[in-house]
Amino acid sequence: GLRLRLVDLKRQVEAAISDPGEIDRGEQALAMMHEIAADARGLLQPPRDYDWAPGGPGW
């Protein structure tokens, strides 16, 4: 789930900070952040086919 991925991301970031010469780890952590952010946005948004306009089924 998302929580496990955040824990993994934290580990990646800590490893990147402890070894600044390890550029790949920083890049990997950045890529993970973008993936996690995209997943989180997907969880927070209502389904696309749902009509939230006044008078619609979601109103």
The 8 nearest C-alpha neighbors of each residue, nearest first, counted from 0:
[[1, 2, 3, 4, 5, 38, 35, 6],
 [0, 2, 4, 3, 5, 35, 39, 38],
 [3, 1, 5, 4, 0, 6, 7, 35],
 [4, 2, 6, 5, 1, 0, 7, 8],
 [3, 5, 7, 1, 2, 6, 8, 0],
 [4, 6, 8, 2, 7, 3, 9, 1],
 [7, 5, 9, 3, 8, 4, 2, 10],
 [6, 8, 4, 10, 5, 9, 3, 11],
 [7, 9, 5, 11, 10, 6, 28, 4],
 [10, 8, 6, 12, 7, 11, 13, 5],
 [9, 11, 7, 13, 8, 12, 14, 6],
 [12, 10, 8, 14, 9, 13, 28, 15],
 [11, 13, 15, 9, 14, 10, 28, 16],
 [12, 14, 16, 10, 15, 11, 17, 9],
 [13, 15, 11, 17, 12, 16, 10, 18],
 [16, 14, 12, 25, 18, 24, 13, 17],
 [17, 15, 13, 14, 18, 19, 12, 25],
 [16, 18, 14, 15, 13, 19, 12, 21],
 [17, 19, 15, 20, 16, 21, 14, 22],
 [20, 18, 21, 16, 15, 17, 22, 25],
 [21, 19, 18, 22, 15, 23, 17, 16],
 [20, 22, 19, 23, 18, 24, 15, 25],
 [23, 21, 25, 24, 20, 26, 19, 15],
 [24, 22, 26, 25, 21, 27, 15, 28],
 [25, 23, 27, 15, 26, 22, 21, 28],
 [24, 26, 28, 15, 22, 27, 23, 29],
 [27, 25, 23, 29, 24, 28, 30, 22],
 [26, 28, 24, 30, 25, 29, 23, 31],
 [27, 29, 31, 25, 26, 30, 11, 12],
 [30, 28, 26, 32, 31, 27, 25, 33],
 [29, 31, 27, 33, 32, 28, 26, 34],
 [32, 30, 28, 34, 29, 33, 35, 27],
 [33, 31, 29, 35, 30, 34, 36, 28],
 [32, 34, 36, 30, 31, 35, 37, 29],
 [35, 33, 31, 37, 36, 32, 38, 30],
 [34, 36, 38, 32, 37, 33, 39, 31],
 [35, 37, 39, 33, 38, 34, 32, 40],
 [36, 38, 34, 40, 35, 39, 33, 41],
 [39, 37, 41, 35, 40, 36, 34, 42],
 [38, 40, 36, 42, 41, 37, 35, 43],
 [41, 39, 43, 37, 42, 38, 36, 44],
 [40, 42, 38, 39, 44, 43, 37, 45],
 [43, 41, 39, 40, 44, 38, 45, 37],
 [42, 44, 40, 41, 39, 45, 38, 46],
 [45, 43, 41, 42, 40, 46, 47, 39],
 [44, 46, 47, 43, 49, 42, 41, 48],
 [47, 45, 48, 49, 44, 41, 50, 42],
 [48, 46, 49, 45, 50, 44, 51, 41],
 [49, 47, 46, 50, 45, 51, 57, 56],
 [50, 48, 47, 46, 51, 57, 45, 56],
 [49, 51, 55, 57, 52, 56, 48, 58],
 [50, 52, 57, 58, 55, 49, 53, 56],
 [53, 51, 55, 50, 54, 58, 57, 56],
 [54, 52, 58, 55, 51, 57, 56, 50],
 [53, 55, 58, 52, 56, 57, 51, 50],
 [56, 54, 52, 58, 50, 53, 57, 51],
 [57, 55, 58, 50, 54, 51, 49, 52],
 [58, 56, 51, 55, 50, 49, 52, 54],
 [57, 53, 55, 51, 56, 54, 52, 50]]
